[in-house]
Amino acid sequence: MSTLVVPGPDRRPWPTLGPQVCEFIESFLVHGPGDIRGEPARIDDETRGLIYRAYEVYPRRHQRKGRRRFKRVGISLRKGTAKTEKAAWIAACELHPDAPVRCDGFDARGQPVGIGVGDPYIPMVAYTEEQTEDLAYAALYVILCEGPLADDFDIGLERIARLNGDGKAQALASAPDARDGARTTFQHFDETHRFTLPRLRDAHKTMLANIPKRKLADPWSLDTTTAPSPGEGSVAEGTMDYAKAVDAGKIKDARLFFFHRQAGDGHDLETEEGVRAAVIEASGPAAEWSDIDSIVELWRDPQTDRAYYERVWLNRPVQTSAQAFDAERWKELAREQEQPDAGEAIVIGFDGSRFMDATALIATHVKSGYQFPLGIWERPAKAPDGWEVPEGEVNAALAAAFEHWNVLRVYADPPYWETTVDQWAGDYGDKRVVRWWTNRPKQTAYAIRAYQTAIKAGEVTHSGDETFARHIGNARRQELNFADDQGQPLHLIRKERSDSPHKMDAAMAGTLSWEARGDEIAAGALKKKKRNVTFH
């Protein structure tokens, strides 16, 4: 089985409240929406092991005795493994006054004794308001309404409260950022591979910062997800990258527990037997009650997006086939280095919108191919009517670049910025500021291909800027109805849809910046200048 477990199991198991939590679930809770809705909860061995790990506590001789070992837990499983239901079970335990979810001392064998949380606050976050009906809060609603504990709660469509009023769970989606300042005891984020918008990522960050506020309640946070698509900048992608860094020893974080299971790389997906084995491996215990035949049948369908299939059914972090750039390769090309020295030769790409999307200035060091943003301006999620990219900031960023470096060339896509680009040409010279129209399909497609090739070959490196990386991941292919001179297909880049909140303007600016570098090199920018020597 191909898994990532951070941290790995210790030789001497930690004391855990897990057995008591599992007993409470199987004694008092039921299954949520689905084929066995309302039947008594039954926990498979893998889920039991995850609950044991999630509820580990420090031993009685430790200075933090009885405190939770992990404050942040992430679980990544394939589609259809009931991970939402598992999270709802945990939320039900965290909410009930008698559930053994916190340590109240140790018994004679050194095992923790569990008690409930006083005055719990449990936000349960979905990625859209509509999805609260389908995800963990909806499961919790059914589990408590149709189980033996229904009379212990006042159960509503948006919040479930203890009858005496000292604690509640609440569904959140449309404005989770409003939870800044909340005194959380447990929180759950559902399907974090869909948390790609800046608003949702910021909310996740803000709500993680709420965890230390109630020391006595010993709060913690749980993320459940399917494997993320690399390059989309989702919370799940960030959490997985963070867990890998912890696993590799690059970051020390004793508060994180992360579990990811996927199909290994050894399966031959060109054969039905290989696909079946991969699905079964990714399924774990869920294989016993999953319709494996139907899942395999999907792979045979010629209309199936195989990249999507691999991600959701094999739980592999795989890019969508529509993504224009290799986002995993882009990650590999990040470099921790200083920007070029003053006076070094750079080129700049500019692309953007004034009102609805984003605007970017991306610089490229001519000598090394190192790219870095001079500025990326995105329309805020809750922008007021009349919001506009701050032109003064864009002008200032470009002026600072001309003052600090030797700017050889600026390729600027003019739409919506025609007057501004004309002014730049007047200020800096129309031989250096070039109006590079991206509405020329063939020229633009060749520039995009050159950028893709440079990324694949590792000729491009970059600063690792998160916003720039997200725009690279957001760029989608737009196929053209003509090919190059050798018959090879060409494509442009676009947003995933016209009204998408996912920005990609920095990817186009990066493309233009790389094109400018190529043209400067072709013009001799890398040739060593001969020194004038005077003889006496």
N, C-alpha and C positions, 0 to 999 in steps of 0.2 A: 504494500500500500504506500502511495506517495503522499507524504504528509509533511507539513511544517508545524512543529510544536515548539513554542517559545514561552517559558523555558522548558527544556526536556525534563522528563521525570527524574527525580532524585533517587539515589540508592535507598535512602531512608525516607519513607513517605512522610509528608507533613501531616499534622493533625488537621482534620477537616470536619465541617458540619455537614458535608455532603450526604452521608448516610441518613441523617435525620431529615434533611430537606427532601431527599428522594422518598422517604417513608411518608412524609406529609403529603407530597404530590400524589402518590399512589393510594393514600387513604382518603383524601378529601377532594381531589380534583378530577376532572373528566377531560375527554378529548374535545377539541374545538371543532370548527366547521370542517365538514368532510364526510367520508363514508362511515366513519365510526363516531360521529358526533354524539356527545352525551354519554358515551360508554366510559367506564372507569379508566383513569389514566394508567398506562403501562409504559415503562421506561426501558429502552433498549440499552445494551451494554455500553455502547459508545457514548450515548447521552448521559448515562450514569457516571461514566468516567469524567466527562466534561463538567458535570455538576460537582463532582468530588473536587476537581482541580479548582473550579471557580470559587469554592467555599473553603479553601485552605486558610488556616490561621497560624499565627506564630505560636510556637510551643510555650508551655508554662514557665520555662526557665529563661526565656528570652525577654529582653527589656521591653519588647512590644507585645508581650504575651496576650493572646486572645484576639489581637487585632487582625483584620483581614490581610492576607498576604498580597492579594491583587486588587488594585483599585480600578483597573481597566482591563476588560476582557473582550476579545474579538473572536468570532466564530465564523468561518467561511465554509459553506457546504453547497453542494449542487442544488439546482432547482428541484423542488418536489420532495425534500427530505424533512418537512415539517419543522424547520428551524424557527418559524414564526410562532408555532404552537409551543415549542420548548421555551422560547423567551416569555410567552404569556404565562406559562406555568411558574416560571421564576418570579415574574411580576406579581402573580397572585400570592406567592409565599412572602414576598417582600412587603405586601400590603396587609396581610392578615395579622392581627395582634398576637396570635399564638403560634405562628410559624417559627421554627427554630433557625433563624437566619443570622443571628449575631451571638457571639460567645459571651456567656455569663459565668465563666470560670471553667474548671476542669474536674473530671471525676477521678477516682482513685487510679485508673489506668492511664491517666494523662490525656484522655480524650475530652474535647470541648463539649460544654453543655449549652444547648441553644435556647434562645429566647426571641421574642418578636421585637420589631423596631417601634420606638415611641414616636408618634406623630410623623409618619412617613409622608414624603412628597415624591411622587413617581411620574415624571413626564415620559410619555411614550411617543416618539417622534417618527412620523412617516414623511416621505419626500414630497407628497402633495396632499392637499386637504381631502381630495377624493379618495386617496389610498388609505386613509384612516379606517375606512369601512372594510378594507380587505386585509389589512396587516395586523400587527400584534394587538392593538387595542381592541379590534373587533373580536379576535380570538379570546382575549381576556374576558370580554363582555359575555360571550357564550359560555366559557368555562365556569364563570361564577353564577350566571343566571340559571344554568341547567345542572349545576352540581349541588352537593350537600351544603355548601357554604352560602347559598343565596341569601339566607335570612340574616347574615352577618353584615350585609352591605346595603347602602343606598345606591342602586345601579342606574346610571344614566347613559345616554348616547355619547356624551363627551367627557364624563368624569364618573368615577366609581369611588365612593367615600365610605369610610367606616361609619357605622350607625351613630356612634357618639361624636362624630365629627372630627376626631383627632387623626386625620390622615386621609390621603386620596391618591388615586392614579388619574392622570389626565391625558387625553389625546391631544397631540400638537402636530401641526403641519404648516399652516399658512404663514405663521410668523413665529417660528421657534426662537428667533433672536430676541423676542420679548421676554425670554426666560432669564435674561441677564439679571443676576441678583437672587435667583430662586435658591431656596435652602433645600437642595435635593438630597434624598437618601439613597435612591436607586434610579437609574434612567436607562432607557433602551432606545437605540436607533435601529430602525428596520430597513433592510435592503440598502445598505450604505453605498453599494456600487452605483446607485441612482443619485447620490448626493453630490452632484457635479457643479451646481450653481454656486457662485461666490457666497450668496446669502446662506445657503445650507452648510457650506464648509465653515463659514464664520460662526454660524450657530453651534455647530458641533464643537468648535474650539472654545467658544464662550461657555458652553454647558459643561465641558470637561473641567474648565476652570472653577465651576461651582462646587466640584466634588469635595475639596478640602474644607468647606465652610462649616460642616457640622461634625466635628471630631468625635463626639460621643456616639453619633449615629453610624459612624464608620461607613460612609457612603461609597458607592461604586457605580461603574458605567459598563453597559454591555452593548456591543455592536453585533448584529447578525447580517450576513450578506451572502450572495453568490459571488464568484470570482469577478473582479473588476476588469474593464476593458482598458488596457494600458494607454496612457496619453490623454484620457478624459479628465484627469485631475480629480477623481472622486475621492470621497472620504475613505472608501474601502481601499483604493489604490494607495493612498497615503499611509493608511494603517498597515497594509501589507509591506510596503517599503520600509516603514519604521520597524516592524517586527523582524524583517530580514537583517536590518542594520544591527538590531539587538542581538540576533542569533549569531551574526558574524563578529560580534565584539566591538563594533564601531561605536555603539551607544550602550551605556549602562542604564538599565531601567528595570529594577526588581519588582516594579508594580504592575507590569504587563503580563497577561497570559493570552496567547494567541494560538488558535488551532485552525489549520487549513488542510483539507483533504481533496486531492484531485487524482485523475487518472494519470499514471506514469507515462513516460515517453516511449516505453518499449512496445506499445500496441500498434499493430499494423491496421491502420484505419482504412486501408483499401480492401479489406476483407470483412465479411459479416462477423466472423468469429472474433476478429480483432476489435471491432466496434463494440460487440457485446461484452467482451472482457473489460474494455475500457469503461463502459457504462457501469458495470457491476463493481469495478474497483472504486470508481468515484462515488458510488451509492452507499458503500458501507452497509450497515444494518438495514438501511432503507430498501436494499435490493430484495429483501424477503417479501415486502408488500408492494413494491413498485411494478408497473406493467413494463418490464424490460423489453418485451417484444415490440410494443408500440414505440418505445423510445428509439430502438434500433431501426424500426421502419422509417422513422423520420429521416434518418441519415441517407436512406436509399432514394428519397424524394429528390429529383433533380432541381427543384425549386428551393430546397433547403439552403439557407446561408450557413455554410459549414463552419465558418469562424464563430458565428453566434452559437451554433450547436456545441462546439467544443467548449465555449465559455460557460454555457448554462447547464449542459448535461454532463460534461466531463470536468467541470469546475476548473478549467485551465484559464489563466489570465491571457486571453488572446484578443488581439485587435479585431475590430470589425473590418470586414472586407471593404467597406466604403471609406475607411480612413486613408487620407492621401499620403501621410508620412509615417515612417516607422517610429512610433513613439518610444518603444523599448530601446531602439538604437539611439534615439535622441537622448534618453537618460544616460546612456553609457558615455556620451560625448561631453557631459558636463565637466567643467574643470574649475577647481578652486584656485584662481589666479587673479592677479591684479589686472585692471584695465590697462591698455597700452599706455606707455609713457607719453608725457606731453610732447607734442610735435611729431608723433608717429603718424604715418599715413593711414587714414581710414576712409571708408565709403559708407553711405547711409541709404537705407530704403525707407520710404514713407508710404503708408496706405491708411485709409480710414474713412469714417463717416462723421458727420458733424453732430447728428442728433440721435440716431437709433442704436448704433452698435459700439464700435471702439475705434481708436486711432492709435497708430504706433510709429515710432521712429526706432529703427534697428540699425546699429552700427556694426561694421565688420572691419577688423584689423587686416589690412591688405596683405601684410607679410605672412601672418600665421593662419588666417581664416577664422579667427576667434570672433564670435558674435556676442553682442550684449545690447540690451535695450537702453536707449536714451530716455525713453518714456513710453508708457502704454496707458492710455486713458480709456476706461470702460464706462459705459452708461450704467449708473447704479440701478439695482433692482427696483427701488421705489423712487425713481427720479421724478421730480416735479414736472408739471407741464412746462414746456419751453426749455427744458434742460439742453445744454449744448456743450460739446467738448470745449474746454477752456483754451481758446486760441492763444491767449497770452502765454500760457504755460508751454504750449507746443513751440511757439516762436522762441521763448527763452531757452528751451532745451536745445534747439538747433543752434541758436546763437552761441551758447556755452560750448557746444561741440566745435564750432568753427574757431572759437577763441583758444580752445585747449589743444586741439589736434590739427593735423594737416588734412583737412577734408578735401579729398581729390574729386569726389563726385557724389551727387545726391540723385537717386532715381525716385521721383515722386509721382504717384498716381493722382492726377488733378481733380477728378470729380468731387464736387462740393467744396473744393479748396482751390478753385482756379485762381481767384484773386490773390490768395495767400501765396500760392506757388509762384505766381508772377512776381509778387513782391520779393520772394526769396531770390528769384533769378536776378532781379534788379539789385538786391543787396550784395549777393555773393558771386554774381556772374552767371550768365545763361550757358556757359560752357561747363560749369560745375553743377548747377541745378538743372536737371534734365526732366522734362515732362515725359514720363514713361507711362503711356496709357495701357491699362490692363484689359481694355475692351477689344484688343487685337488678339483673337483666339490663338492663332498659330504661334506668334511670338511669345505670348504668355505661357502657352503649353510647353514650349522649348525651355523657357526659363525655369518653370516648375520642375521639369525633368532633370535639368542640370543640378538643381538644388537637392532633389531626391537622390541623385547619383552621388553627390558630394557627401550627403549624410551617410549613405550606405558605405562609402569608402572611408569614412572617418576624416575627410578633409575639413569638414566643419567641426569646430568645437564651440562651446558657448558657456555662459556664466551660470547656468542652472536656474535662471529666473523662473519662478513657478508660473507666473502669468504667461510668459512667453511659451513655456512648455505646454500649458493648457491650450493655448491657441494652436500650436502645432498639432496636438492631439484632436482638436475639434475640427480641423480642416477635412472636408469630405471631397471625394472625387466627383467631378462633373465630366462625364465622358463626352467626347466630341464625335461628330459623325464623319470625320475624315482622319486620315493617318499621316504619318510622316513619309518622307521619300522612300523609305525602306518598307513601308507597309505596316509599321508598328503603331499601335493605338496611341492617341494623345488625349490628355484630359486637362481640365482646369481645376481650380479648387473653389469650394463654396461652403456656406453654412449647411447644416443638416436639413434645414428648411428655412423658408424666408423669414418666419416669425420666431426662429429659435433664439433663446437667450444665451446660447453658447457662442462666444465670440471667436473669430479666427483671423482678424485683421493683421495681427502681429506675424502670422505665418506668411501672409502675402508680403508684408514689409521685409521679412527675413529673406524671402525669395528675391525681391528687388535688390536688396543689399548685396546678396550673393552674385546676382547678375552684374551689378555695378563693379564688384571686385573682379569678376572675370574679364570684363571689358577693359578695366584699368591694367590688368596683367597683360592682356593682349596688346595694349598700347605701350608696354614696356615699363610698367611701374616697378617691377622687381629687378630691373637691370641696375647694376651698380654704376653710379655716376663716376666718371673719370675726374680725378683731382687735377687741378691746374698746378703744374710744377714750374717754378721759375729757376733758371740756371744762371749762375753768376760766373 
